[in-house]
């Protein structure tokens, strides 16, 4: 573990919550754009008879009545949201909301923080509910996802929050 990381305190609940709200707005936008794009692709495929309209006249009727198409669109959109968190956590340790609130994710394990641990962290966050553990763990300020994925969320100074300073903070 880099000794530079130890100079920053662990993030408290309300700062984490603010970053979650910020990231929720970004994740919602990503979900919506991915949903629109995938819906347009399915409509184009239906209208060009690449996919069967199953007896419906309008493509949107096919999509709204077909659990398969609806689940494909939903799953594709969800995959983009998951990708957003995994990519940002793995490549820089900060999502957009975390950067705005000067939070950065660090590994507390000797193993590198890869996509597998990032996915474990995302799943164990339980949609943000795991962050409530910080309220009860006053001493350590660790969330459920921190404990399970062996990470910690630190509150950076303004100077350390710039990309140029990150080379000194890498795990």
C-alpha positions in Angstrom: 0.0 0.0 0.0 1.3 3.4 -1.0 2.0 5.6 2.1 0.6 8.6 0.2 -2.9 7.1 0.4 -2.6 7.1 4.2 -2.6 10.9 4.4 -6.2 11.1 3.2 -9.1 10.3 5.5 -11.8 7.7 4.6 -14.9 9.2 3.2 -17.9 9.6 5.4 -21.5 8.7 4.6 -22.9 12.0 3.4 -20.0 12.7 1.0 -20.5 9.1 -0.4 -24.2 9.7 -0.6 -23.7 12.9 -2.6 -21.4 11.1 -5.1 -24.0 8.3 -5.4 -26.8 10.8 -6.2 -24.5 12.4 -8.8 -23.6 9.1 -10.3 -27.2 7.9 -10.3 -28.0 10.8 -12.6 -25.2 9.9 -14.9 -26.1 6.2 -14.8 -29.7 7.0 -15.6 -28.6 9.1 -18.7 -26.4 6.2 -19.8 -29.2 3.7 -19.4 -31.6 5.9 -21.3 -29.2 6.5 -24.2 -28.3 2.8 -24.4 -32.0 2.0 -24.4 -32.8 4.4 -27.2 -30.0 3.2 -29.3 -30.8 -0.5 -28.9 -34.5 0.2 -29.5 -33.7 2.0 -32.7 -31.5 -0.9 -33.8 -34.3 -3.4 -33.1 -36.8 -1.2 -34.9 -34.5 -1.0 -38.0 -34.1 -4.7 -37.9 -37.9 -5.2 -37.7 -38.7 -2.7 -40.4 -36.1 -4.3 -42.8 -37.5 -7.7 -42.1 -34.3 -9.0 -40.5 -36.5 -9.8 -37.5 -40.0 -11.1 -37.6 -42.8 -8.7 -36.6 -44.8 -11.7 -35.2 -48.0 -10.5 -36.9 -47.8 -6.9 -35.5 -48.0 -3.9 -37.8 -45.9 -1.5 -35.8 -42.4 -2.3 -34.5 -43.1 -0.8 -31.1 -46.0 -3.2 -30.7 -43.6 -6.1 -31.2 -41.1 -4.7 -28.7 -43.7 -3.9 -26.1 -45.4 -7.4 -26.4 -42.2 -9.4 -26.7 -40.5 -10.3 -23.4 -37.4 -11.3 -25.5 -36.9 -7.9 -27.2 -37.8 -6.0 -24.1 -35.3 -8.0 -22.0 -32.6 -7.6 -24.7 -33.0 -3.9 -24.6 -33.1 -3.7 -20.8 -30.1 -6.0 -20.5 -28.1 -4.1 -23.0 -28.9 -0.8 -21.2 -28.0 -2.3 -17.9 -24.7 -3.7 -19.3 -23.7 -0.1 -20.2 -24.4 1.1 -16.7 -22.4 -1.7 -15.2 -19.6 -0.9 -17.7 -19.7 2.7 -16.6 -18.9 1.9 -13.0 -16.4 -0.9 -13.7 -14.5 1.1 -16.2 -14.2 4.3 -14.1 -13.4 2.3 -10.9 -10.8 0.3 -12.7 -9.3 3.1 -14.7 -8.6 5.9 -12.2 -10.6 4.8 -9.2 -13.2 7.6 -9.6 -16.6 7.9 -11.3 -17.8 11.3 -12.3 -19.7 11.8 -9.1 -16.7 10.6 -7.0 -14.4 13.1 -8.8 -16.9 15.9 -8.2 -16.9 15.1 -4.4 -13.1 14.3 -4.3 -13.5 10.7 -3.5 -11.2 8.0 -4.8 -11.3 4.2 -4.6 -8.2 2.4 -3.4 -7.4 -1.3 -2.9 -6.5 -2.5 0.6 -5.4 -5.8 -0.8 -2.0 -6.7 -2.3 -3.8 -8.0 -5.4 -4.4 -5.5 -8.2 -7.9 -4.0 -8.4 -9.2 -5.6 -11.6 -12.5 -5.8 -13.3 -13.5 -8.9 -11.2 -13.1 -7.1 -7.9 -14.8 -4.0 -9.4 -17.8 -6.2 -10.3 -17.7 -7.8 -6.9 -17.8 -4.3 -5.4 -20.7 -3.3 -7.6 -22.8 -6.3 -6.8 -22.0 -6.1 -3.0 -23.1 -2.5 -2.9 -26.7 -3.7 -3.2 -27.7 -0.7 -5.2 -26.1 1.7 -2.7 -27.6 0.1 0.4 -24.2 -1.3 1.4 -23.1 2.3 1.9 -25.3 2.5 5.0 -22.7 0.4 6.8 -20.5 3.5 7.0 -23.1 5.0 9.4 -22.6 2.1 11.8 -18.8 1.7 11.3 -17.9 5.1 12.7 -14.3 4.1 13.5 -13.3 2.6 10.1 -15.9 4.2 7.8 -16.1 1.1 5.6 -19.1 0.2 3.5 -20.2 -3.4 2.8 -18.7 -3.2 -0.6 -15.4 -1.9 0.8 -15.2 -4.9 3.1 -16.1 -7.5 0.5 -14.0 -6.1 -2.3 -11.1 -5.1 0.0 -11.2 -1.4 -1.0 -11.5 1.9 0.8 -12.9 5.2 -0.3 -10.7 8.2 0.5 -11.5 11.9 0.6 -8.8 13.7 -1.4 -7.5 17.2 -1.1 -8.2 19.6 -4.0 -4.7 19.2 -5.2 -4.7 15.4 -5.2 -8.0 15.3 -7.1 -6.4 16.4 -10.3 -5.3 13.8 -12.9 -1.7 15.0 -12.8 -1.5 14.1 -9.1 -2.8 10.6 -9.7 0.5 9.1 -10.7 1.6 9.6 -7.1 -1.6 8.0 -5.7 -1.7 4.8 -7.8 -2.0 1.5 -6.0 
